[in-house]
Amino acid sequence: MPVLRRCEFPIGHCYSPSFFMGRKGMNEKYKVMRQKAIDFAATLPDTLREIFKTCFFSTLDTATELLNDGTTYVFTGDIPAMWLRDSAAQVFHYLPFCGEDDEIKRTVKGLIKRQARYVLIDPYANAFNKSADGAGHKDIFPQSAWVWERKYEVDSLCYFLHLTYQYYLNTGDDSVYDTEVTNAVKRIVKVFALEQYHDKKSKYTFLRNGEFGHDALDNNGKGTPTGYTGMTWSGFRPSDDRCEYHYLIPSNCFSVKVLTDTANVYEKLKNKKLAKHARKLSQEIRGGVEKYGIIEHKEFGKIYVYEADGLGNYLLMDDANVPSLLSLPYLGYCDVSDPIYQNTRRFVLSKHNPYYFEGKYAKGIGSPHTPPNNIWHIALIMQGLTSRCETERGEILKYLLNTHAGRGRMHESFDKDNPLVFTREWFSWADSLFAVFIMDLYKGIER
């Protein structure tokens, strides 16, 4: 059967996982964490053992480079660029080991340092190059040679704040909040605040020609009109698709959580000014979400919308990429038992969501980013991580094991009726999230 291996960026090189597997020295690193993961895998059912190990180690063995400047470059997989969002999500399952494995601690801290540098280069960019070689898209806007793509996505900046805070929680190492990281945090807070008034104050535009010209924002690159809501504007979704209405509710919810965490840590660090600004912004965004991001649905009751514009327009859907409406408890915005979340969950896992598909091999959420009738592994895993029903979680595991096309790793998406037709053979974010789900499902690695 044909296999669709989509590399949507025809610029530079696309690799296969085997290109980096077995790199000299990589498989000998992280001995403490590796042994614990291997010991845990030995307790799993036979059908899970090898796929768990492949997915758990995928980021380190195939997508991580330790650089001489003390930073870490984590690329997304078959695209040789580093997304702020993806690179953070690719290492989250390693965080619990940072307190006892110095090598993984150095790797994650190095990633945070590199992300901070990228934010300071351009907080409006979503993906970056390893060096200032000018690789990537050449959009209609002057951009740094470090930038692979300049799509402004609120969640990208949220992931940097989230990774830094979670590293701090797991290690107690407050030295991570050094001058460079703090300057990056200040830049994020400033941009989020500015983008509350995007139409009046922001200079950001996004225009693109050629094959991917459909990504260009309306209104000469400025985006569709918005009104003030207290929320912060986003040009693009976590899928890298453009927003229809630019207050993206899942990303704004994520920003509420990470800004609150950031305020808490800077209060401890005696930076009261930065803490105050972050907390005020978090409160304003939450107010906007609650006022403009919730509607009364005739079948489901009060639910979160996916996007709104503050002018009365909104979009009812959910997307597979995280942050999503489905992922709100996982991101820490609300409890899984929250009534509005539960109503929203029922909506997004139904045919009322235009990107929910049911097929022979699975049922779950897809994305306008991929072909119709394609379900995403990330969305299935997120459904499992946010479920309190063991029957549902077991069903999700069955779907995952039946749809990896015999390759022992997760993909971006697969055809609901034929998992041999899939997109992205090498997608490290999905691998990492699978490892998170298995550790959660089987009560984690004994530590």
C-alpha positions in Angstrom: 0.0 0.0 0.0 1.3 3.5 -0.7 2.6 5.5 2.3 2.3 9.3 2.3 5.4 10.6 4.0 4.8 14.3 4.1 7.6 16.8 4.4 5.8 20.1 4.0 9.1 22.1 3.8 10.9 21.3 0.6 13.8 23.5 1.7 17.0 22.0 3.0 17.1 18.3 3.8 14.7 15.7 5.1 16.2 12.7 6.9 15.1 9.4 8.1 15.4 8.2 11.7 18.2 5.9 10.8 20.3 8.8 9.8 20.9 9.6 13.5 20.3 6.3 15.2 23.4 4.9 16.8 25.4 8.1 16.6 28.7 7.6 18.3 28.4 8.3 22.0 24.7 9.1 22.1 23.6 5.6 23.2 26.1 5.6 26.0 24.8 8.8 27.6 22.1 9.2 30.3 22.9 5.9 32.0 20.9 6.5 35.1 17.7 7.4 33.2 18.3 4.8 30.5 18.5 2.0 33.1 15.3 3.1 34.8 13.5 3.3 31.5 14.7 -0.2 30.5 13.8 -1.6 33.9 10.3 -0.1 33.5 9.9 -1.5 30.0 10.7 -5.0 31.3 7.5 -4.8 33.4 5.3 -4.0 30.4 3.4 -6.4 28.2 5.4 -7.9 25.3 3.4 -5.9 22.8 4.5 -2.6 24.4 8.0 -3.2 25.5 10.0 -2.4 22.4 7.7 0.4 21.1 7.9 2.1 24.5 11.7 2.0 24.5 11.9 3.3 20.9 9.5 6.2 21.6 11.0 7.0 25.0 14.5 7.4 23.6 13.5 8.7 20.2 14.3 12.4 20.9 17.7 11.7 22.5 18.8 9.1 20.0 17.5 10.7 16.8 16.8 14.4 17.2 19.2 15.9 19.8 22.6 17.6 19.3 24.7 18.8 22.2 26.5 21.9 21.0 29.9 23.3 22.1 28.4 26.5 23.5 26.6 24.5 26.2 23.2 24.7 24.5 21.1 21.9 23.0 19.6 21.8 19.6 16.5 19.6 19.3 15.0 19.4 15.9 11.5 18.1 15.1 12.5 14.9 13.2 12.2 14.7 9.5 12.4 18.6 9.2 15.9 19.8 10.2 14.7 22.9 12.2 14.0 23.5 15.8 10.4 24.5 16.8 10.1 26.2 20.2 6.9 24.2 20.8 8.1 20.8 19.5 11.5 20.8 21.1 10.0 21.5 24.5 7.3 18.8 24.2 10.0 16.4 22.9 11.8 16.4 26.3 9.0 16.7 28.9 9.1 13.0 29.7 12.8 13.4 30.7 12.2 16.1 33.3 11.5 13.7 36.3 15.1 12.4 35.8 16.9 15.7 35.8 17.4 15.6 39.5 19.4 12.4 39.4 20.9 12.2 36.0 23.4 15.1 35.4 23.6 14.4 31.7 19.9 14.7 31.0 19.9 17.8 33.3 22.6 19.4 31.2 20.7 18.5 28.0 17.4 20.0 29.1 19.0 23.1 30.6 21.0 23.6 27.4 17.7 23.4 25.4 16.2 26.1 27.7 19.3 28.3 27.1 19.1 27.9 23.3 15.3 28.6 23.3 16.0 31.8 25.3 18.5 33.0 22.7 16.0 32.3 19.9 13.3 34.3 21.7 15.6 37.2 22.0 16.5 37.0 18.4 12.9 37.1 17.3 9.9 36.4 19.6 7.6 36.3 16.6 9.3 33.3 15.0 8.2 29.7 15.6 11.1 27.7 14.2 14.9 28.3 14.0 18.1 27.0 12.4 21.0 25.5 14.2 23.3 28.2 12.8 22.6 31.6 11.1 22.7 30.0 7.6 19.4 31.5 6.3 17.8 28.1 5.8 14.0 27.8 5.7 11.2 29.9 4.3 11.9 33.3 2.8 8.8 35.2 3.7 7.8 38.7 2.8 9.3 40.3 5.8 13.0 40.9 6.8 14.0 38.1 9.1 17.1 36.9 10.9 19.2 34.3 9.2 18.6 32.2 12.4 14.9 32.0 11.6 13.5 29.0 9.7 9.9 30.3 9.8 8.3 33.5 11.2 4.8 32.4 12.1 3.7 34.1 15.3 2.2 31.4 17.6 1.3 32.2 21.2 1.8 28.6 22.2 5.5 28.6 21.1 6.3 31.2 23.7 4.2 29.4 26.3 6.1 26.2 25.8 9.4 28.0 26.6 7.9 29.4 29.8 6.4 26.0 30.7 9.6 24.0 30.1 11.7 26.4 32.1 9.3 26.3 35.1 8.9 22.5 35.0 12.7 22.1 34.8 12.9 24.3 37.9 10.2 22.3 39.7 12.0 19.0 39.0 15.5 20.1 39.9 15.2 23.1 42.3 17.8 24.7 40.1 16.8 28.4 40.0 20.1 29.3 38.3 18.2 28.5 35.1 16.5 31.9 35.5 19.7 33.7 34.6 20.0 37.1 32.9 19.5 35.7 29.4 16.4 33.6 30.3 14.9 36.5 32.4 15.4 38.8 29.4 13.6 36.3 27.3 10.8 36.1 29.8 10.5 39.9 29.8 10.3 40.0 26.1 7.5 37.4 26.1 5.5 39.3 28.6 6.0 42.5 26.6 4.9 40.8 23.3 1.8 39.2 24.9 0.8 42.6 26.3 1.4 44.4 23.0 -0.6 41.7 21.1 -3.7 42.4 23.3 -4.0 45.4 21.0 -2.8 43.8 17.8 -4.9 45.9 15.4 -3.8 49.2 16.9 -0.2 48.6 18.1 1.4 45.6 16.5 3.7 45.8 13.5 3.7 42.0 12.9 2.4 40.9 9.5 2.8 37.6 7.7 2.8 37.4 3.9 4.1 34.5 1.8 4.2 33.7 -1.9 4.6 30.5 -3.8 3.6 27.0 -2.9 2.7 28.0 0.7 1.1 31.3 -0.2 -2.1 30.1 1.4 -0.5 30.7 4.8 -0.5 34.4 4.3 -2.7 36.3 6.7 -5.7 38.3 5.4 -5.8 42.1 5.4 -2.4 42.5 3.8 -0.8 40.2 6.4 -2.3 41.8 9.4 -5.0 39.2 10.0 -8.8 39.4 10.3 -10.1 42.3 12.5 -10.2 41.8 16.3 -11.6 43.7 19.2 -10.0 44.2 22.6 -10.8 41.2 24.9 -7.9 41.0 27.4 -6.7 38.0 25.5 -3.5 38.0 23.4 -3.5 37.7 19.6 -2.0 34.8 17.7 -1.4 34.6 14.0 -1.2 30.9 13.8 -2.2 27.7 15.5 0.0 25.0 17.0 -0.5 23.2 13.7 1.3 26.2 12.0 -2.0 26.8 10.2 -3.3 30.4 10.2 -6.0 31.3 12.6 -9.4 32.2 11.2 -10.2 34.4 14.3 -7.1 35.4 16.1 -7.9 34.9 19.8 -6.9 31.2 19.9 -8.6 29.9 23.1 -6.4 26.9 23.9 -3.3 29.0 23.5 -4.7 31.8 25.7 -5.6 29.2 28.3 -2.1 27.9 28.2 -0.7 31.4 28.6 -2.8 31.9 31.7 -1.2 28.9 33.3 2.4 29.6 32.3 2.2 33.3 33.2 0.9 32.4 36.6 3.8 30.0 37.1 6.2 32.6 35.9 4.8 35.2 38.3 5.2 32.7 41.2 8.8 31.9 40.5 9.9 35.5 40.1 8.2 36.4 43.3 10.5 33.8 44.9 13.4 35.3 43.0 12.6 38.8 44.4 11.8 40.2 40.9 8.6 41.8 42.0 8.2 44.0 39.0 8.3 41.1 36.5 6.1 38.9 38.7 3.5 41.7 38.9 3.4 42.2 35.2 3.1 38.4 34.5 0.3 38.0 37.0 -1.6 41.0 35.8 -1.4 39.8 32.2 -2.5 36.3 33.2 -5.6 37.7 35.0 -6.5 39.8 32.0 -6.2 36.9 29.6 -8.3 34.6 31.9 -11.0 37.3 32.0 -11.0 37.4 28.2 -11.2 33.6 27.9 -14.2 33.4 30.3 -16.0 36.3 28.6 -15.4 35.7 25.0 -14.2 32.1 24.8 -17.4 30.3 26.1 -20.7 30.0 24.4 -24.0 28.2 25.1 -24.3 25.2 22.8 -27.8 23.9 22.2 -26.8 20.3 22.7 -23.7 20.4 25.0 -24.4 23.4 27.2 -21.6 25.8 28.0 -18.4 25.0 26.0 -15.2 26.6 25.0 -14.9 27.8 21.4 -11.6 27.2 19.5 -11.2 30.8 18.3 -12.9 34.1 18.7 -12.4 37.7 17.5 -14.0 39.8 20.2 -16.4 41.1 17.7 -19.0 38.3 18.0 -17.5 35.7 15.7 -16.2 32.4 16.9 -15.1 29.0 15.6 -16.5 25.7 16.9 -13.9 22.9 16.4 -10.8 21.4 17.9 -7.5 20.5 16.4 -5.2 17.6 17.1 -2.2 19.8 18.0 -1.5 20.8 21.6 -2.6 23.2 23.0 -6.1 22.1 22.1 -9.4 22.3 23.9 -9.1 18.6 24.7 -5.7 19.2 26.4 -6.8 22.0 28.8 -6.5 19.8 32.0 -3.2 18.4 30.8 -1.9 22.0 30.4 -3.1 22.9 33.9 -5.7 25.4 33.0 -8.6 23.5 34.6 -9.4 20.3 36.4 -10.6 17.4 34.2 -13.9 17.4 36.2 -14.7 21.0 35.3 -18.2 21.1 33.9 -17.4 23.4 31.0 -14.4 21.3 30.1 -16.5 18.1 30.2 -19.1 19.6 28.0 -16.4 20.8 25.6 -14.8 17.3 25.7 -18.1 15.7 24.6 -18.3 18.2 21.8 -14.8 17.8 20.4 -15.1 14.0 20.6 -18.2 14.0 18.5 -19.2 14.5 14.9 -20.1 18.1 15.8 -16.3 18.7 15.7 -15.6 18.9 11.9 -12.2 17.3 12.5 -13.4 14.3 14.5 -13.3 11.1 12.4 -14.4 7.5 13.0 -13.0 4.7 11.0 -12.1 1.0 10.9 -9.0 1.3 12.9 -9.7 4.2 15.3 -11.8 7.2 16.1 -10.3 10.5 17.1 -9.4 14.0 16.2 -7.6 15.1 13.1 -6.6 18.5 11.7 -7.1 20.8 8.7 -3.3 20.5 8.5 -3.5 16.9 7.2 -5.8 15.1 4.7 -9.5 14.6 5.5 -10.2 11.4 7.5 -6.7 11.3 9.0 -6.5 10.9 12.8 -3.5 12.2 14.8 -1.6 10.0 17.3 -1.0 13.1 19.5 -4.8 13.7 19.7 -5.4 10.0 20.7 -2.7 10.2 23.3 -4.1 13.4 24.7 -7.5 11.9 24.9 -6.0 9.1 27.0 -4.1 11.4 29.2 -7.2 13.5 30.0 -9.5 10.6 30.6 -10.4 9.1 34.0 -12.1 6.1 32.4 -9.8 3.1 32.3 -11.9 1.5 29.6 -11.4 4.6 27.4 -7.7 4.6 28.1 -7.4 1.0 27.2 -9.2 1.6 23.9 -6.8 4.4 23.1 -3.9 2.1 23.7 -5.4 -0.4 21.4 -5.8 2.2 18.7 -2.1 3.3 19.1 -0.8 -0.2 18.9 -2.9 -0.9 15.8 -1.9 2.2 13.8 1.9 2.6 13.9 2.1 0.7 10.6 4.5 -1.8 12.0 7.2 0.8 12.5 7.2 0.9 16.3 6.9 4.7 16.5 4.1 7.2 16.3 3.3 9.3 13.3 1.7 12.7 12.7 -1.5 11.3 11.3 -2.9 8.1 9.7 -5.9 7.2 7.5 -8.7 6.1 9.8 -9.4 3.1 7.5 -5.8 2.3 6.5 -3.0 3.1 8.9 -0.4 2.1 6.3 -1.2 5.5 4.8 0.2 8.1 7.1 2.1 11.4 7.3 5.5 11.9 8.8 7.4 8.7 9.5 9.7 10.5 12.0 7.8 12.8 14.3 9.6 12.9 17.6 6.9 14.9 19.5 4.4 12.1 19.0 7.0 9.5 20.1 7.6 11.5 23.3 4.0 11.9 24.1 3.4 8.2 23.7 6.1 7.6 26.3 4.3 10.0 28.7 1.0 8.1 28.2 2.5 4.7 28.8 4.2 5.9 32.0 1.0 7.4 33.1 -1.1 4.3 32.2 1.3 1.9 34.0 1.8 4.3 36.9 5.2 5.7 35.8 8.8 4.6 36.2 9.6 3.4 39.7 12.0 5.9 41.1 
